[in-house]
Amino acid sequence: MLTAEIIAVGSELLTPERTDTNSLWLTEKLNEIGIEVKLKTIVGDDEMRLEETIRDAVKRSDIVITTGGLGPTEDDVTRQVSAKAIDRELVYHTELEDDLRTRFERWGREMPEINKRQAYVIDGSDVLPNPNGSAVGMFARVGEKFLAVLPGPPRENQPMFIDHVLPHLKEVAGTVFVKRRNLRVVGLGESALDEAIAPIYTAYKSVQTSILFNKTEVEVQISATDTDETAAKRTADELADKVVEKLGVAVFSFNGETMEEVVGKLLTERGLTVSLAESCTGGLIAERLTDMPGSSKYFLEGAVTYSNGAKISRLGVKSETLDRFGAVSAETAEEMAVGMRERAQTDFAVSITGIAGPDGGSEEKPVGTVFIALADAEGVRSMKFVFPGDRYLIRWRSSQAALDFLRRRILKANEK
């Protein structure tokens, strides 16, 4: 399998305000044709460091792709540094200058002389046209290696890569197919999940399996590579099916769908409706559900009842319940759910109340304590959780647990 490196150029990418998204997109496209990205690097507008990075990358990898630094200003150094790194000269192309001047005329402006820098191209490289911007790209063969120099804006580099770089890379990569499955698992930690499925995926020596933990779930990413497309898909599906069989209902997503997508689909397919009564999540569950197109079919109503008074007046929670058990309790959560369902006349009502922090915890109910309840035609039930993390993570993990509670209830009801 061929290997690749991606180098994002620009000092702005080393600040907290900007993120390199190009490498993510390029990695996806390279992986699709069987090229494995081994390293991603961000380099500021520093000629010495950039030259060193490109030289080393060409030594290590079959394909090197740079993005950014092809503008006309002094800090746009990628063009000259790339040429120097592969021991080439820059060659001036009059036709590129003419094209630039024509573009500026169409825009009703006179081209600044500084833009003539963009007419220089690495000697011996292919010029990659850029109908969406002023900077052309370059594609150079360096012995048995390849260097692609692309502009930074995605609206420019993505069409350029698809139209002019990808066809070359497909030729050198040969006929390789990569098929993926992305399973998402809830209710299990990363180590517990790996312990359960490691005996399964390690038996597939040619398949790359990654286990990744994020704020609310664990992902099992499966990549099967084969010269036969059907065989690659069959292998990926076979391994995924074995993992699902082992983990059961903990697997909520079979192809990378989010929890809200899965829940929305289940509700839609069964013609069911849901309402929400939220306290500590402040409407986050409702936001996630309504992010889904078509959610008006199944999500009818929601209430954010942060105060005790709101719980009483809006949901019918008894003041005696709050006095005896507190706002953060199974009893209060259950009355919230029952009250919401009666008010909204939905098939399900989900409620949540908890302590998101950083203050408000106690020895009996520490920060992260959350009660979730679900009411339906069969009654009401609740669950207690104690989530780790800061306020942001506790709220997100609470919303995920609430949606998962609903998902499991729908699946269980469907079994009857």
Secondary structure, 3 states (H helix, E strand, C coil): CCEEEEEEECHHHHCCCCCCCHHHHHHHHHHHCCCEEEEEEEECCCHHHHHHHHHHHHHHCCEEEEECCCCCCCCCCHHHHHHHHCCCCEEECHHHHHHHHHHHHHCCCCCCHHHHHHHEEECCCEEECCCCCCCCEEEEEECCEEEEEECCCHHHHHHHHHHHHHHHHHHHHCCCEEEEEEEEECCCCHHHHHHHHHHHHCCCCCEEEEEEECCCCEEEEEEEEECCHHHHHHHHHHHHHHHHHHHHHHEEECCCCCHHHHHHHHHHHHCCCEEEEECCCCCHHHHHHHCCCCHHHCEEEEEECCCHHHHHHHHCCCHHHHHHHCCCCHHHHHHHHHHHHHHHCCCEEEEEEECCCCCCCCCCCCCCEEEEEEEECCEEEEEEEECCCCHHHHHHHHHHHHHHHHHHHHHHHHHC
